[in-house]
Amino acid sequence: MKILALHVDYIKYKPLKKALKSIADLSEKEKKGGDVKDALVVLTAVEKTDADVNKAVEGLLKEVKDIAKQVNVKNVVLYPYAHLSSNLSSPDTAVKVLEEAEKALKKDFTVFRSPFGYYKEFEMKVKGHPLSELSREIKLEGKEDEVVDYDRLLRMMSKVKMSAPKGLKGLKSNVELGRDLDLYIVNEVVGQGLPLFTPKGTSILRELRRFIEDEELKRGYLYTQTPVLAKSDLYKISGHWQHYKQDMFILDVGKEKFALRPMCCPFQFILYKRKPRSYRDLPLRYAELADYFRNEKSGELRGLTRVRQFKLADAHIICRADQLKDEFEGVLDLIKFVMKTLRIKDVWYRFSKWDSKDKTGKYVDNPRAWEETQKTMRKILDKLKIKYIEKEGEAAFYGPKLDLQYKDVYGKEDTLFTVQIDFALPEKFNLTYKNENNNDVRPMVIHRSSIGAMERIMAHLLEVTQGALPLWLSPIQAKVLTMSSKNSKYAQKVVEQLREKGIRVELDDSEESIGKKIRKAELQKVNYMLTVGDKEEKSKSVAVRVRGDRKITTVKVDKFIKDIQEEISNRK
């Protein structure tokens, strides 16, 4: 059996005419079709291997319940869909499997079954999260899972009235680009929200990491390395245990409770307190590319945009009150530099405030401190002439934020970068410094991300470039293509020359035509295609073709290496 499970905002279907003469006529109610909202639509093809109806139903129930639990739905629509298989069972077997499945599912769900054996029209709107489309092959001896190929799905459904999820019309998501360019995968055995990066995907992350670490070191940041977990005692001091526990992964270790860190500010505050501090020591800028763990709901997980483990370019600036404005401005200058280098546009600023009416314990209960801190942030933003919108209920539990917002290809809003002023944790950790009069003074703290979460920024860059990354970030910067097999040795020598200079290069010396090799390289978004034939081998040169350009220029290998190194170093 093959099924395609789609989490939809709605599905509307209507039978048109009978496709199988042996099928009974429909009732007046059934003829009207169905209109179901917020449902799991299970497109089902019963196959010849499903002759054992009971086992087939058992397998179908297991998969449907598993998926329905992950996307948290109560409405299930069983929809016969023969197009999923070319090895279909008899109509009688298919009807029995669907009828028995409907009866069994009704114990846990509200079930709708589209008529079997009828030509139908249907329309549905699929949700945009990664679990909204899952295909399963159900075998009596096991199962195999795969993410749906949306291009194939849309071609397959071209004869029915169907609205594709927003974002799939013209633009690919980072999920599809990650798959097509072999950058990362998400595996059911490993777990949702835990991406595994291939060597190509890892090269992108490595370049982003080197870029931001080098830039922050130039700007006076001091790098730390702290543990990925800690005892609950630490999080009780910080307030994460009281305000953020539901989003943390909790571990029982002997008689003690530990948690994987959702943030590293408590660790860096402990480092700050390891010795006395003077006003002359401030500002102190602690930075770390830290692995964080958030217990996100399965329905919220989206490719690399929202995951359960991610690496954040985090930092905490501990400063005097008179330094706050300049440090805040310095953070924004760094973020603007990052956006300019990465060519990030179409973001807007959101002043995220607390909700004074929220009595759920989401925020530190200190109304006076909230109002004073928000007043301070507003004053800084206005002096810097930053245009922003205000949003209540989006602050961190310890202070207001300036969030830089964007939308992904599905139109879903998220945060790329954030800057926060913290009034609560300096007091909770009793952070102090000695002023000019040798008195203890409470410092100010700015929490900030500069390049954001590595996974999310990578997702955004993939979507805005549609995988055509700039040279310095590209997983394959150059590809050497042979005109014929007799040029393979020279081509391999060119590859070695480029690789020795740190250029990410691959060789295609297959027996395919040069036209096919170029098309493959273009699909892989390779920046430079270097063709070598007898002429190039004799002159120790390469015929260079730039991605997306038909023009071909022949240059000496040494000259090409010099030019590409300059382009990489300038991050053009």
C-alpha positions in Angstrom: 0.0 0.0 0.0 1.1 3.5 -0.7 -0.2 6.6 1.0 0.4 10.3 0.7 -0.6 12.1 3.9 -1.2 15.9 3.6 -2.0 18.2 6.5 -4.4 20.7 5.0 -6.2 23.9 5.9 -9.2 22.5 4.0 -10.2 19.9 1.4 -13.3 20.1 -0.8 -14.3 17.1 -2.9 -17.3 16.1 -5.0 -18.0 12.9 -6.9 -18.8 13.4 -10.6 -19.6 10.0 -12.2 -19.1 6.3 -11.6 -15.7 4.9 -12.7 -16.4 1.3 -11.8 -19.7 -0.3 -12.7 -19.5 -2.8 -9.8 -19.6 0.1 -7.2 -22.9 0.8 -5.5 -24.7 4.0 -6.1 -24.2 6.9 -3.8 -26.7 8.4 -1.3 -27.9 11.9 -1.8 -25.7 13.0 1.0 -22.6 11.3 -0.5 -23.3 12.9 -3.9 -22.8 16.4 -2.3 -19.2 15.5 -1.5 -17.3 16.9 1.5 -15.8 20.1 2.9 -13.4 19.4 5.8 -11.2 21.9 7.5 -7.9 21.3 9.4 -7.6 17.7 8.4 -5.1 15.0 7.5 -5.9 13.9 4.0 -4.7 10.3 3.4 -4.5 9.6 -0.3 -4.5 5.9 -0.5 -3.6 3.3 -3.1 -4.3 -0.3 -2.1 -2.0 -2.7 -3.9 -1.9 -6.4 -4.9 0.4 -7.1 -1.9 -2.4 -6.0 0.4 -4.5 -9.2 -0.1 -4.5 -9.8 3.7 -7.1 -7.1 4.5 -6.6 -7.3 8.3 -2.8 -6.8 8.1 -3.2 -4.1 5.5 -5.6 -2.2 7.7 -3.3 -2.6 10.7 -0.4 -1.1 8.7 -2.6 1.8 7.5 -3.9 2.6 11.0 -0.4 2.6 12.4 0.9 5.1 9.9 -2.2 7.4 10.0 -2.2 7.5 13.8 1.5 8.3 13.9 1.3 11.1 11.4 -2.0 12.5 12.9 -0.3 12.6 16.3 2.7 14.5 14.9 0.6 17.2 13.2 -2.0 17.2 16.0 -5.2 16.7 14.0 -8.6 15.1 14.8 -10.1 15.1 11.4 -9.0 12.4 8.9 -10.1 12.1 5.3 -9.5 8.7 3.6 -9.2 9.4 -0.1 -8.8 6.6 -2.6 -6.1 7.6 -5.0 -5.0 5.0 -7.6 -2.4 7.3 -9.2 0.1 6.5 -6.4 0.7 2.9 -7.7 0.8 0.8 -10.9 0.3 -2.4 -8.9 -3.3 -1.9 -7.7 -5.4 -4.5 -5.9 -8.9 -5.5 -7.0 -11.6 -3.0 -6.3 -13.3 -5.4 -3.8 -10.1 -5.6 -1.7 -9.6 -1.8 -1.8 -13.1 -1.2 -0.7 -12.8 -3.6 2.2 -9.5 -2.1 3.4 -10.9 1.4 3.3 -14.2 0.5 5.0 -12.4 -1.4 7.8 -9.9 1.4 8.2 -12.7 3.9 8.5 -14.4 1.9 11.2 -11.2 1.5 13.2 -10.1 5.1 12.9 -13.5 6.4 14.2 -12.5 5.3 17.6 -10.0 8.1 17.8 -10.8 10.5 15.0 -13.6 12.2 13.1 -13.4 10.3 9.8 -14.5 11.2 6.3 -14.2 8.8 3.4 -14.3 10.0 -0.2 -16.3 7.6 -2.4 -14.4 4.8 -4.0 -14.8 4.0 -7.7 -16.0 7.5 -8.7 -14.3 10.2 -10.8 -14.0 13.1 -8.4 -12.9 16.7 -8.4 -11.2 18.1 -5.3 -9.5 21.2 -4.1 -7.3 21.6 -1.0 -4.8 23.9 0.6 -1.8 22.2 2.1 -0.1 23.7 5.1 3.5 24.9 4.9 5.4 23.0 7.6 7.8 20.1 6.8 5.4 17.4 8.2 2.5 18.6 6.1 3.4 16.2 3.3 4.6 12.7 4.0 4.5 9.7 1.7 4.7 6.2 3.1 5.0 2.7 1.5 3.4 0.2 3.8 4.7 -3.3 3.5 3.8 -6.3 5.6 7.5 -6.9 6.2 8.4 -3.3 7.0 8.0 0.3 5.8 10.0 3.0 4.0 9.5 6.7 4.5 10.3 9.5 2.2 9.6 13.2 1.8 7.2 13.9 -1.1 8.6 15.1 -4.3 6.4 18.2 -4.8 7.2 18.6 -8.5 6.0 15.0 -9.1 3.0 15.5 -6.9 1.9 18.6 -8.7 2.4 16.9 -12.1 0.4 13.9 -10.9 -2.5 16.1 -9.8 -2.5 18.3 -12.8 -5.9 17.1 -13.9 -7.6 18.0 -10.6 -8.5 21.3 -9.1 -5.9 21.8 -6.4 -4.2 24.8 -4.8 -0.6 24.2 -4.0 0.9 25.4 -0.7 2.0 29.0 -0.8 5.6 29.2 -1.7 5.7 26.3 -4.1 4.6 28.6 -7.0 7.9 29.5 -8.6 10.2 29.3 -5.5 11.6 26.3 -3.8 11.9 26.0 0.0 15.1 25.3 1.8 13.8 21.7 2.3 13.6 21.1 -1.5 16.9 23.0 -2.2 18.6 21.0 0.6 17.4 17.8 -1.1 18.2 18.8 -4.7 21.6 20.2 -3.9 22.5 17.4 -1.4 23.1 19.8 1.5 21.2 18.2 4.4 18.6 15.5 5.3 16.1 14.9 8.1 15.8 11.2 9.0 12.9 9.7 10.8 15.2 7.3 12.7 17.3 10.3 14.0 14.2 12.5 14.6 12.4 15.5 13.3 14.0 18.9 13.8 17.5 17.3 13.9 19.1 17.9 10.5 22.1 16.0 9.3 24.4 18.0 7.1 26.3 16.5 4.2 29.9 17.6 3.4 28.4 20.2 1.0 26.0 21.6 3.5 28.7 21.6 6.2 31.0 23.7 3.9 28.3 26.4 3.9 28.1 26.4 7.7 31.9 26.4 8.0 32.2 29.5 5.9 29.5 31.3 7.8 31.1 30.4 11.1 34.6 31.6 10.0 33.1 34.8 8.7 31.3 35.8 11.9 34.0 34.6 14.3 36.7 36.6 12.4 34.4 39.7 12.3 33.5 39.6 15.9 37.1 39.1 17.1 37.9 42.3 15.1 35.2 44.1 17.1 36.5 43.2 20.5 34.4 40.1 21.3 36.0 37.4 23.6 35.1 33.9 22.7 34.1 31.3 25.3 33.2 27.6 25.2 30.6 26.4 27.7 28.8 23.0 28.3 25.7 22.0 26.4 24.0 20.9 29.6 23.9 21.9 33.2 22.1 21.1 36.5 18.7 22.4 37.0 20.2 24.6 39.8 21.7 26.9 37.1 18.4 27.4 35.3 16.5 28.0 38.5 18.8 30.9 39.2 18.4 32.3 35.7 14.6 31.8 35.7 14.6 29.4 32.7 13.3 26.6 34.9 10.4 28.8 36.0 9.6 30.5 32.7 11.0 28.3 29.9 11.0 24.7 31.2 8.3 23.5 28.8 10.7 24.3 25.9 13.7 22.5 27.4 14.9 18.9 27.2 15.1 17.6 30.8 17.4 14.7 31.8 17.5 12.6 34.9 21.1 11.9 35.9 21.2 9.9 39.1 19.3 11.8 41.7 19.8 15.2 39.9 18.0 16.9 37.1 20.0 18.3 34.2 18.9 20.1 31.0 20.3 20.7 27.6 20.9 24.4 27.3 18.3 26.6 25.5 20.7 29.6 25.9 24.2 30.2 27.1 23.8 33.5 29.0 23.8 31.7 32.5 27.1 30.0 31.6 28.7 33.3 30.6 27.5 35.1 33.7 29.2 32.4 35.8 32.4 33.1 33.8 32.0 36.8 34.5 31.7 36.2 38.3 34.9 34.1 38.5 36.8 37.2 39.6 36.2 40.8 40.8 35.4 43.4 38.1 36.2 47.1 37.8 34.5 49.8 35.8 37.7 49.8 33.7 37.0 46.2 32.6 33.7 47.1 30.9 32.3 46.7 28.4 33.0 43.0 28.4 31.7 41.2 25.2 31.5 37.4 25.6 30.6 35.6 22.4 30.1 31.9 21.5 28.8 29.9 18.6 26.8 27.7 20.9 24.7 24.6 20.2 21.2 25.1 21.6 18.3 22.7 22.2 14.7 23.7 22.1 11.8 21.3 22.5 9.8 22.7 19.6 6.4 21.2 18.8 6.5 18.8 15.8 4.0 20.9 13.9 6.2 24.0 14.1 9.3 22.3 12.7 10.2 23.6 9.2 13.3 22.4 7.4 16.3 24.4 8.7 14.1 27.4 9.7 12.9 25.9 12.9 14.7 22.9 14.4 15.3 21.3 17.8 19.1 21.7 17.8 20.8 24.7 16.3 24.0 26.7 16.5 23.5 30.4 17.5 26.1 33.2 17.1 25.2 34.4 20.6 26.9 37.1 22.7 26.3 38.9 26.0 27.7 42.4 26.5 28.1 43.4 30.1 28.5 47.2 30.3 28.0 50.3 32.4 24.8 52.3 32.0 26.6 55.1 30.3 27.9 52.6 27.7 24.6 51.0 26.9 23.7 53.2 23.9 27.1 52.9 22.2 27.1 49.1 22.7 23.6 48.8 21.4 24.6 50.9 18.4 27.7 48.7 17.9 25.6 45.6 17.8 23.3 47.1 15.1 26.3 48.2 13.1 27.6 44.6 13.2 24.2 43.2 12.1 24.0 45.7 9.3 27.5 44.7 8.2 26.4 41.0 8.2 23.3 41.8 6.2 25.3 43.8 3.6 27.9 41.0 3.2 25.2 38.3 2.9 23.0 40.6 0.7 20.1 40.2 3.1 17.2 42.6 2.4 13.4 42.7 3.0 13.7 42.7 6.8 11.9 44.9 9.2 12.5 45.9 12.9 10.1 44.8 15.6 10.1 46.3 19.1 9.0 43.3 21.1 7.5 44.2 24.4 6.0 42.4 27.4 2.3 41.9 27.8 1.3 43.5 31.2 -2.0 41.6 31.1 -0.2 38.2 30.8 -0.5 36.5 34.2 0.6 33.0 33.1 4.2 33.4 34.5 5.7 34.0 31.0 7.6 37.1 32.2 9.6 38.1 35.2 7.1 39.8 37.5 8.6 43.3 37.9 6.3 45.8 36.1 8.4 48.9 37.1 11.6 47.3 35.7 9.7 46.4 32.5 8.4 49.9 31.9 11.8 51.5 32.6 13.7 49.1 30.4 11.2 49.5 27.5 11.5 53.2 27.9 15.3 53.0 27.7 15.1 50.8 24.6 12.6 53.1 22.9 14.8 56.1 23.6 17.9 54.3 22.0 15.9 53.3 19.0 14.5 56.7 18.4 17.9 58.3 18.8 19.3 55.9 16.2 16.3 56.8 14.0 15.3 53.2 13.5 11.8 52.6 12.1 10.1 49.8 13.9 6.7 48.3 14.7 5.7 47.5 18.2 4.4 44.1 19.3 3.2 43.2 22.8 3.8 39.7 24.1 6.9 39.0 22.1 9.6 40.0 24.6 12.0 37.5 26.3 11.0 36.6 29.8 13.8 38.8 31.2 13.5 41.9 29.0 12.4 43.7 25.8 13.9 42.9 22.4 14.6 44.5 19.0 13.9 41.7 16.5 14.8 41.8 12.8 12.0 39.9 11.1 11.6 38.3 7.7 9.3 35.9 5.8 10.3 32.6 4.2 9.0 31.3 0.9 5.8 30.1 2.5 5.1 33.6 3.8 5.8 32.5 7.4 7.3 35.2 9.6 10.3 34.5 11.8 13.3 36.3 13.5 16.7 36.5 11.8 18.6 38.6 14.4 17.7 39.9 17.8 19.0 42.4 20.4 17.8 42.4 23.9 18.2 44.5 27.0 18.1 42.4 30.2 17.1 43.9 33.5 16.5 40.6 35.4 19.5 38.3 35.1 22.2 40.7 36.3 20.2 40.8 39.6 19.5 37.1 39.7 23.2 36.3 39.3 24.3 39.2 41.4 26.5 40.6 38.7 28.5 43.7 40.0 31.5 45.8 39.2 33.4 48.4 41.3 32.9 52.0 40.2 35.3 54.9 40.6 34.4 55.2 44.2 35.0 51.5 44.8 31.3 50.8 45.3 29.5 47.8 43.9 27.3 48.7 40.9 24.9 46.5 38.9 25.9 46.4 35.2 23.6 46.4 32.2 23.4 43.4 29.9 22.7 43.2 26.2 21.9 39.8 24.7 22.4 39.6 20.9 22.8 37.4 17.9 24.8 38.8 15.0 24.3 36.3 12.2 21.4 34.5 14.0 21.1 30.7 14.1 23.4 29.2 11.5 20.7 26.8 10.3 18.1 29.5 9.9 20.4 32.0 8.1 21.5 29.1 5.8 17.8 28.4 5.0 17.1 32.0 4.3 20.2 32.4 2.0 19.2 29.2 0.1 15.6 30.5 -0.4 16.5 34.1 -1.5 19.2 32.8 -3.9 17.4 29.6 -4.8 20.6 27.8 -4.2 22.8 30.1 -6.4 25.0 31.1 -3.6 27.9 33.6 -3.9 31.3 32.1 -4.6 32.7 32.3 -1.1 29.7 30.3 0.3 29.2 27.9 -2.6 29.8 24.2 -1.8 31.2 23.6 -5.3 33.0 26.7 -6.5 34.4 25.1 -9.6 33.8 22.0 -11.6 36.3 20.6 -14.2 34.7 19.0 -17.2 36.6 16.8 -19.7 35.9 16.9 -23.4 37.0 13.3 -23.7 38.6 10.5 -21.6 42.0 11.3 -23.0 42.0 14.6 -21.1 41.3 13.0 -17.7 44.9 13.1 -16.5 45.2 16.8 -17.2 41.8 17.5 -15.7 42.8 15.7 -12.5 46.0 17.8 -12.4 43.9 21.0 -12.7 41.7 19.8 -9.9 44.7 19.2 -7.6 46.1 22.7 -8.4 42.8 24.3 -7.4 42.3 22.1 -4.3 45.8 23.0 -3.1 44.8 26.6 -3.1 41.7 25.9 -1.0 39.2 26.1 -3.8 36.2 23.7 -3.5 36.4 21.8 -6.8 34.9 18.6 -8.3 35.8 16.6 -11.5 33.4 15.3 -14.0 35.3 13.0 -16.4 32.3 10.8 -17.2 31.6 9.6 -20.7 28.6 11.9 -21.1 28.6 14.7 -23.6 30.0 18.1 -22.6 26.5 19.6 -22.9 25.1 17.1 -20.4 28.0 17.8 -18.0 27.4 21.6 -18.2 23.6 21.1 -17.6 24.4 19.0 -14.5 26.8 21.6 -13.2 24.3 24.3 -13.7 21.6 22.3 -11.8 24.2 21.9 -9.0 24.6 25.7 -8.9 28.3 25.5 -9.6 29.9 29.0 -9.9 32.6 28.2 -12.5 32.6 25.4 -15.1 36.1 24.7 -16.4 36.2 22.7 -19.7 39.4 21.0 -20.7 40.2 19.5 -24.1 43.2 19.0 -26.3 43.7 22.7 -26.9 43.5 23.6 -23.2 45.8 20.8 -22.2 48.4 21.9 -24.7 48.3 25.5 -23.5 47.9 24.7 -19.8 44.6 26.6 -19.7 40.9 26.1 -19.0 37.8 27.2 -20.9 35.8 29.1 -18.2 32.0 29.4 -18.2 30.3 31.3 -15.4 27.1 30.1 -13.9 24.1 31.4 -15.9 26.2 32.8 -18.7 26.9 31.2 -22.1 30.1 33.2 -22.7 33.3 31.1 -22.6 36.7 32.6 -21.9 40.0 30.7 -22.1 42.6 31.5 -19.4 45.7 30.1 -18.0 45.2 27.9 -14.9 47.4 30.1 -12.7 45.5 33.2 -13.8 42.1 31.6 -13.0 43.3 30.6 -9.6 44.5 34.1 -8.8 41.3 35.6 -9.9 39.0 33.2 -8.1 41.1 33.6 -4.9 40.6 37.3 -5.0 36.9 37.0 -5.5 36.6 34.6 -2.6 38.6 36.7 -0.2 36.5 39.8 -1.1 33.3 37.9 -0.6 31.9 39.4 -3.8 
